[in-house]
Amino acid sequence: MKEPARVWTPRGYQPPMIQHILETPRCGLYVGMGLGKTCSTLTAIDALALAGESQPTLVLAPLRVARDTWSNEAKKWQHLQHLDIVPIIGSLPERLAALRYDAPIYTCNYENLVWLVEHFGESWPFRTVVADESTRLKSYRSRQGGKRTAALAKVAHTKVKRFIQLTGTPAPNGLADLWGSVWFLDAGQRLGRSYRAFSQRWFSKSFDGFGMTPQAHAQEQIQKAISDICLSIEAKDWFDLKAPIVNNIYVDLPVKARKLYRDMEKEMFAEIEGHGIEAFNAAARTQKLLQFANGAAYTDEAGTSGERKWAEIHDVKLQALESIVEEANGMPVLVGYQFKSDLARIMRAFPKAVNLSTESGMKAFRAGKSPMGLAHPASLGHGVDGLQDVTNILALFGHDWNLENYLQLIERIGPTRQLQSGFDRPMFLYHILARDTIDELVMERREGKKEVQQILLEAMKRRK
């Protein structure tokens, strides 16, 4: 068992995160991955209980995190092992059984949030709510928005005394993401009572008339507005970290594949040019291009068991991945893929590779029995620890627009994790990119945080 260097107590040394929670009833912790926000939050909750604050506490989190991470974190630390943490997940009978158990802390996945609010109604018992990976709250709008955030909004300011938000990426897709989550802390006091008021104050319409561009003073003013309730901590401010060594591996599509790609690209651009589209729809319409760039595209046909069929177009990315594996010289490689066709093709090309979404695959990779672990960023980004003990090499076979998933996947074996495990070694990050394709536009999005439709429209003009 991992023992802490210092046991935190209510009257002893209080690290910044714990102190912030204790002093700020409704607060946000924007903390770099691997810096202990889960342990600090549990310590603060325990201290508040000892001081007489009413329980229970509800922790909202992605499914894997709600099921495993919070209870496992409590077991790691001597001063937290007495905490009983009960997950409210699974089938309806399982969720009801969990609620009958008397515990100080419950965890619940976001998918069950609507059910939980409806179940308790006016008898909502959780005076403290912790939103782990709080970017899930960004969709809230006072009149529209997601059903889960709308359900939480019913109790957030009437039934909840303490509201704690935890994330390493508060605005993964730009400043516009902040309003929804911050509303749960102050009901719009700092950033505006409505999303419209927020956007009109700090943003201007993009040149195409559909997106929003932050005004020159937006970043500074927004940060200042929320600085009293939000604490930001980055690993680089506290530790001497080795920055990831990034290698962009470019591949050229074969002639036939290039022609197919260009035909598909022209069709998509024509559709975009004729219709104003929102960012989500713009990103959705690039999926076929991303598939082409990776080497296989789904067809309209379905297989015998109902799964979608795909056709292979080229294998140049597989060849690049093979070179990365050879260069690793025996060190296991973590590989991020995007489509099931990617997964199938990589596992066929590398028979000893394992799928980390399966229990057996994860076990084999962690035990060092496989030279390659395959992971989708959305499934591996949250609540998976220990992979830094296996490898320091990440290769991205495919790419998508989601910056948060990208950053979370990197940090699974990133500089902070390497340092935590006592390794004095850098992390190697390989981007396998099809030259002059949508892959490069996705990279532009990640580096500049531009809106998707803006990038696509600029690319369309360059093509013309």
Stockholm file with secondary structure:
# STOCKHOLM 1.0

chainA/1-464         MKEPARVWTPRGYQPPMIQHILETPRCGLYVGMGLGKTCSTLTAIDALALAGESQPTLVLAPLRVARDTWSNEAKKWQHLQHLDIVPIIGSLPERLAALRYDAPIYTCNYENLVWLVEHFGESWPFRTVVADESTRLKSYRSRQGGKRTAALAKVAHTKVKRFIQLTGTPAPNGLADLWGSVWFLDAGQRLGRSYRAFSQRWFSKSFDGFGMTPQAHAQEQIQKAISDICLSIEAKDWFDLKAPIVNNIYVDLPVKARKLYRDMEKEMFAEIEGHGIEAFNAAARTQKLLQFANGAAYTDEAGTSGERKWAEIHDVKLQALESIVEEANGMPVLVGYQFKSDLARIMRAFPKAVNLSTESGMKAFRAGKSPMGLAHPASLGHGVDGLQDVTNILALFGHDWNLENYLQLIERIGPTRQLQSGFDRPMFLYHILARDTIDELVMERREGKKEVQQILLEAMKRRK
#=GR chainA/1-464 SS CCCCSSCCCTTSCCCHHHHHHHHCSEEEEEECTTSCHHHHHHHHHHHHHHTTCCCCEEEEECHHIIIIIHHHHHHHSGGGTTCCEEEECSSHHHHHHHHHSCCSEEEEEGGGHHHHHHHHGGGCCCSEEEEETGGGGTTBCSSSBCHHHHHHHHHHTTTCSEEEEEESCSSTTCGGGHHHHHHHHHTTTTTCSSHHHHHHHHEEECTTSSSEEECTTHHHHHHHHHTTTEEEECGGGTSCCCCCEEEEEEECCCHHHHHHHHHHHHHHHHHHHHSCCCHHHHHHTTHHHHHHHHTEEEEEEECTTSCEEEEECCCHHHHHHHHHHHHHTTCCEEEECCSHHHHHHHHHHSTTCEETTSHHHHHHHHTTCCSEEEECHHHHSSSCCCGGGTCSEEEESSCCSCHHHHHHHHHHSSHHHHHHTTCCCCCEEEEEEETTSHHHHHHHHHHHCCCHHHHHHHHHHHHC
#=GC SS_cons         CCCCSSCCCTTSCCCHHHHHHHHCSEEEEEECTTSCHHHHHHHHHHHHHHTTCCCCEEEEECHHIIIIIHHHHHHHSGGGTTCCEEEECSSHHHHHHHHHSCCSEEEEEGGGHHHHHHHHGGGCCCSEEEEETGGGGTTBCSSSBCHHHHHHHHHHTTTCSEEEEEESCSSTTCGGGHHHHHHHHHTTTTTCSSHHHHHHHHEEECTTSSSEEECTTHHHHHHHHHTTTEEEECGGGTSCCCCCEEEEEEECCCHHHHHHHHHHHHHHHHHHHHSCCCHHHHHHTTHHHHHHHHTEEEEEEECTTSCEEEEECCCHHHHHHHHHHHHHTTCCEEEECCSHHHHHHHHHHSTTCEETTSHHHHHHHHTTCCSEEEECHHHHSSSCCCGGGTCSEEEESSCCSCHHHHHHHHHHSSHHHHHHTTCCCCCEEEEEEETTSHHHHHHHHHHHCCCHHHHHHHHHHHHC
//
